[in-house]
């Protein structure tokens, strides 16, 4: 019953009418009533661990939905958003997806990743020929699942390459690499950073692996190599711990990471750290007209600035609805085909052009941690990548 009430509550949050008593029964959480209007399903963690991500995604999608409906919707219909909680579970994400793909009124899915969860949902969507847009699934190759799978974020290798470009633009000539064992994306990050850094005539002095925590031997190896920067291929939580260990060992050079703008990183690294850099998918300090308007509207509606996941969710829904309007159809194959051909869509995270892997070519944001906040530093265009 708690799950049913939560489901109705999420519909009300988005200004959507809950189903009537006749339409709705006490069904399992991964089953929803069938709607007659155009509906987009959003699968993310809304309770428990990871709920911060679901909250950000929901707010971005909700703002986009409000704007679309205030302008008349699409194809003569208002847009409905259905929120489905994956409870940060791979198994739940899969079962939720399986429960909705047969609903013909649901024309597309937006699914949060952690890439493992996104992967299982994407496979379900692909098998059902249902278009799915992944806001933040950065794992290399995830769109290889099939031609109905898209993302609006850039991949891990692209981010690592962008960080190498930024480092060389700062005249950094030497680097050390630390790669976390057991992190599925870390190996690809380290490999891509090294390839790009060396292609730009930088030199990698040492390339070390570590398992969760840096041991004394690894710290000594990195420090003695005297690099001008350290690239850490790891999650935000582990990255923050590595930053603190490196500083305690006397390494004062800039430390670079990927997707570190998370609550875990911010809580662990502390306000005293001032020389850490990360890529991100959006900054509220962006200066494009469409980004400024988004930040203004989001702040007015929610009382705070949007983060990257809110911006990605906003772009995901706007991209889907723009495509449906452009092809004048909600038919799955027509929508997927048009998404694959998308060129120069003006999103708040940048101008989006889909490449051959159905991933976006768009600018990459660089942020710097100082005085307890991440601040905008620079934007790297896809054309700058080696």
C-alpha positions in Angstrom: 0.0 0.0 0.0 2.9 2.4 0.7 4.2 1.9 -2.8 0.7 2.6 -4.3 0.4 5.8 -2.3 3.9 6.9 -3.3 3.0 6.3 -6.9 -0.1 8.5 -6.8 1.9 11.1 -4.8 4.5 11.3 -7.5 1.9 11.8 -10.2 0.4 14.7 -8.2 3.8 16.3 -7.8 4.0 16.6 -11.5 0.5 18.0 -11.9 -0.8 14.8 -13.4 -4.1 13.3 -12.4 -3.9 10.0 -10.7 -6.0 7.2 -12.2 -9.6 6.8 -11.2 -10.6 4.2 -8.7 -11.8 2.0 -11.6 -8.5 2.3 -13.4 -6.3 1.7 -10.4 -6.0 -1.4 -8.3 -3.7 -2.6 -5.6 -1.1 -3.9 -8.0 2.7 -4.6 -7.6 4.9 -1.5 -7.9 6.2 -2.5 -11.3 2.7 -2.4 -12.8 0.9 0.8 -13.7 -2.4 1.7 -15.1 -2.7 2.2 -18.9 -3.2 5.8 -20.0 -4.8 7.2 -23.1 -2.6 10.3 -23.3 1.1 10.6 -24.2 3.2 9.5 -21.3 6.9 9.4 -20.6 8.1 7.0 -17.8 10.9 8.1 -15.6 12.8 5.3 -13.7 15.1 6.5 -10.9 15.7 6.2 -7.1 13.2 8.4 -5.4 13.4 6.9 -1.9 16.4 5.6 0.2 20.0 5.4 -1.1 20.5 7.6 -4.1 17.3 9.5 -3.7 19.2 12.8 -4.2 19.7 11.7 -7.8 16.1 10.9 -8.3 15.1 14.2 -6.8 17.3 16.2 -9.1 16.2 14.2 -12.2 12.5 14.6 -11.3 12.8 18.3 -10.8 14.4 18.8 -14.2 11.9 16.6 -15.9 9.0 18.3 -14.1 10.1 21.8 -15.1 10.4 20.7 -18.8 7.0 19.0 -18.6 5.4 22.1 -17.2 6.9 24.3 -19.9 5.8 21.9 -22.7 2.2 21.7 -21.4 2.0 25.4 -20.9 2.6 25.7 -24.6 -0.1 23.2 -25.6 1.7 19.9 -25.2 2.6 17.8 -28.3 0.4 16.3 -31.0 -2.6 17.8 -29.4 -2.1 16.1 -26.1 -0.7 17.1 -22.7 2.4 15.2 -21.7 2.1 12.9 -18.6 5.1 11.9 -16.5 5.0 8.7 -14.6 7.7 8.3 -11.9 8.8 4.8 -11.0 11.2 4.1 -8.1 14.0 1.6 -8.7 15.0 1.8 -5.1 18.7 1.9 -6.2 18.3 -1.8 -7.2 19.3 -3.4 -10.4 16.6 -6.1 -10.0 13.9 -3.6 -9.2 14.9 -1.3 -12.1 14.6 -4.3 -14.5 11.2 -5.4 -13.1 9.8 -1.9 -13.2 10.9 -1.5 -16.8 9.3 -4.9 -17.7 6.1 -3.8 -16.2 5.7 -0.7 -18.4 7.1 -1.5 -21.8 3.9 -3.1 -22.9 1.9 0.1 -22.3 1.4 1.7 -25.8 0.6 5.1 -24.2 4.1 5.2 -22.8 6.0 6.5 -25.8 9.5 6.7 -24.3 11.5 6.0 -21.1 14.0 8.2 -19.2 16.1 6.1 -16.9 18.7 7.2 -14.4 22.1 5.4 -14.3 24.4 4.3 -12.3 25.2 2.5 -15.5 24.5 -1.0 -14.2 20.8 0.0 -13.6 20.6 1.9 -16.8 22.0 -1.1 -18.7 19.3 -3.5 -17.6 16.5 -1.0 -18.2 18.0 -0.2 -21.6 18.0 -3.8 -22.6 14.3 -4.2 -21.6 13.5 -1.1 -23.7 15.5 -2.3 -26.7 13.8 -5.7 -26.6 10.4 -4.0 -26.7 11.4 -1.4 -29.3 10.7 1.4 -26.9 12.9 4.5 -27.2 14.9 5.2 -24.0 17.1 8.2 -23.2 19.7 7.9 -20.5 20.5 11.2 -18.7 23.6 10.2 -16.9 24.8 6.7 -17.9 28.3 7.4 -18.9 29.7 3.9 -19.2 31.5 3.2 -22.5 29.4 1.2 -24.9 26.1 1.3 -23.1 24.3 2.5 -26.2 25.7 -0.5 -28.1 22.7 -2.4 -26.6 20.7 -1.3 -29.6 19.1 1.4 -31.9 16.4 2.4 -29.4 19.0 3.4 -26.7 20.2 7.0 -26.5 21.9 9.3 -24.0 22.2 13.0 -23.4 25.4 12.8 -21.3 28.9 12.3 -22.7 30.7 9.0 -22.1 33.5 8.3 -19.6 36.2 8.2 -22.3 35.1 11.6 -23.7 35.3 13.2 -20.2 38.8 11.7 -19.6 40.0 13.1 -22.9 38.5 16.5 -22.1 40.4 16.5 -18.9 43.6 15.8 -20.7 42.9 18.7 -23.1 42.3 21.0 -20.1 45.5 19.9 -18.4 47.6 20.6 -21.4 45.9 24.0 -22.0 47.3 24.8 -18.5 50.8 23.9 -19.7 50.9 20.8 -17.5 53.4 18.5 -19.1 53.7 15.5 -16.8 51.1 13.4 -15.0 50.6 10.5 -12.6 47.6 8.2 -13.1 45.9 6.3 -10.2 43.3 3.7 -11.3 40.9 2.1 -8.9 40.7 -1.7 -9.2 37.1 -3.0 -9.2 35.5 0.1 -10.6 34.0 -0.9 -14.0 34.6 2.5 -15.6 38.0 3.3 -14.0 40.1 1.3 -16.5 38.4 3.0 -19.5 38.9 6.4 -17.8 42.6 5.8 -17.2 43.2 4.4 -20.7 41.4 7.4 -22.4 43.2 10.0 -20.3 46.6 8.5 -21.0 45.9 8.2 -24.7 44.7 11.8 -25.0 47.4 13.3 -22.7 50.2 11.5 -24.7 48.6 12.5 -28.0 48.9 16.1 -26.8 52.6 15.5 -26.1 52.2 15.1 -22.3 54.2 12.5 -20.4 52.8 10.0 -17.9 55.4 9.5 -15.2 53.7 6.7 -13.3 50.5 4.6 -13.8 49.5 2.9 -10.6 46.5 0.7 -9.7 45.0 0.7 -6.2 42.3 -1.3 -4.4 40.0 1.1 -2.5 42.7 2.8 -0.5 46.2 4.0 -1.4 48.9 2.1 0.4 52.2 3.7 1.4 54.1 2.2 -1.5 51.8 3.7 -4.1 51.8 7.1 -2.3 55.6 7.1 -2.4 55.7 6.0 -6.0 53.4 8.9 -7.0 55.2 11.5 -4.9 58.7 10.5 -6.0 57.7 10.8 -9.7 57.1 14.5 -9.1 54.2 14.9 -11.6 52.6 18.3 -12.3 49.2 16.7 -11.9 47.5 13.5 -10.7 44.6 11.9 -12.6 42.5 9.7 -10.4 40.2 7.2 -12.2 37.6 6.4 -9.6 34.1 7.3 -8.2 33.6 10.6 -6.4 33.6 8.9 -3.0 36.8 7.1 -3.5 38.3 10.2 -5.3 37.7 12.3 -2.2 39.4 9.8 0.0 42.4 9.6 -2.4 42.6 13.4 -2.5 42.9 13.5 1.3 45.5 10.7 1.3 47.6 12.4 -1.3 47.5 15.7 0.6 48.4 14.0 3.8 51.4 12.5 2.0 52.6 15.9 0.9 51.4 15.9 -2.8 50.2 19.4 -3.5 49.8 19.3 -7.3 46.4 19.6 -8.9 44.2 16.4 -8.7 41.8 15.6 -11.6 38.8 13.3 -11.7 35.6 12.6 -13.6 32.0 13.1 -12.4 33.1 14.0 -8.8 30.5 16.7 -8.3 28.5 14.4 -5.9 27.3 14.6 -2.3 29.8 11.9 -1.4 32.8 13.8 -2.7 31.7 17.1 -1.2 31.1 15.6 2.2 34.4 13.8 2.4 36.9 16.1 0.8 36.0 19.1 3.0 36.3 22.8 2.6 40.1 23.1 3.0 40.9 21.3 -0.3 41.3 23.8 -3.0 43.0 22.2 -6.0 40.7 19.4 -7.3 39.2 19.4 -10.7 36.3 17.4 -12.3 34.3 17.2 -15.4 30.6 17.7 -15.2 27.7 17.9 -17.6 26.4 21.3 -16.7 27.2 24.4 -14.6 24.6 26.9 -13.4 27.3 29.5 -14.3 26.9 28.7 -18.0 26.3 31.8 -20.0 24.2 30.7 -23.0 20.8 32.3 -23.2 18.9 29.0 -23.0 21.0 28.0 -19.9 20.4 31.3 -18.2 16.6 31.0 -18.7 16.7 27.4 -17.4 18.6 28.4 -14.3 16.3 31.3 -13.6 13.1 29.2 -14.1 14.5 26.3 -12.0 15.6 28.5 -9.2 12.2 30.3 -9.1 10.3 27.0 -9.0 12.6 25.1 -6.5 14.4 27.7 -4.6 17.9 26.5 -5.5 20.2 26.3 -8.5 19.9 23.2 -10.7 22.7 20.6 -10.7 23.9 18.6 -13.7 21.3 15.8 -13.3 18.4 18.2 -13.2 19.7 19.8 -16.4 20.2 16.4 -18.1 16.7 15.3 -17.1 15.3 18.6 -18.5 17.2 18.1 -21.8 16.1 14.4 -22.0 12.4 15.2 -21.9 12.7 18.3 -24.2 14.7 16.2 -26.7 12.1 13.5 -26.7 9.1 15.8 -27.1 11.0 17.9 -29.8 11.6 14.7 -31.8 7.9 13.6 -31.5 6.8 17.0 -32.7 9.3 17.1 -35.6 8.2 13.7 -37.0 4.6 14.4 -36.1 4.3 10.9 -34.6 4.8 9.0 -31.4 5.4 5.7 -33.2 8.5 4.1 -31.7 10.5 3.4 -34.8 9.9 6.9 -36.2 11.0 8.5 -32.9 14.1 6.4 -32.6 15.1 7.0 -36.2 14.7 10.8 -35.8 16.6 10.8 -32.5 19.5 9.0 -34.2 19.6 11.7 -36.8 19.4 14.6 -34.3 21.6 17.6 -35.2 22.1 20.9 -33.3 19.4 20.5 -30.7 19.8 23.5 -28.3 19.8 21.9 -24.9 20.6 23.6 -21.6 23.7 21.3 -21.3 24.9 22.4 -24.8 24.1 22.0 -28.5 23.5 18.3 -29.0 24.3 16.3 -32.1 24.0 12.6 -31.9 27.0 10.6 -33.1 27.0 7.1 -34.7 26.7 5.6 -31.2 23.6 7.6 -30.3 25.7 9.6 -27.8 25.9 13.4 -27.9 28.6 15.5 -29.3 28.5 18.6 -27.1 30.7 20.7 -24.8 32.3 19.3 -21.7 32.3 21.4 -18.5 35.4 21.6 -16.2 34.8 22.6 -12.5 37.3 23.4 -9.7 36.8 22.6 -6.0 37.7 25.5 -3.7 36.3 26.9 -0.5 33.7 24.1 -0.2 32.1 24.4 -3.7 32.7 23.4 -7.2 32.9 26.4 -9.5 32.9 26.7 -13.3 36.4 27.0 -14.9 36.2 26.2 -18.6 34.2 24.5 -21.4 36.0 22.0 -23.7 34.4 21.6 -27.1 34.2 18.1 -28.7 36.2 19.6 -31.6 39.2 20.0 -29.2 39.4 16.4 -28.3 42.3 14.5 -29.9 
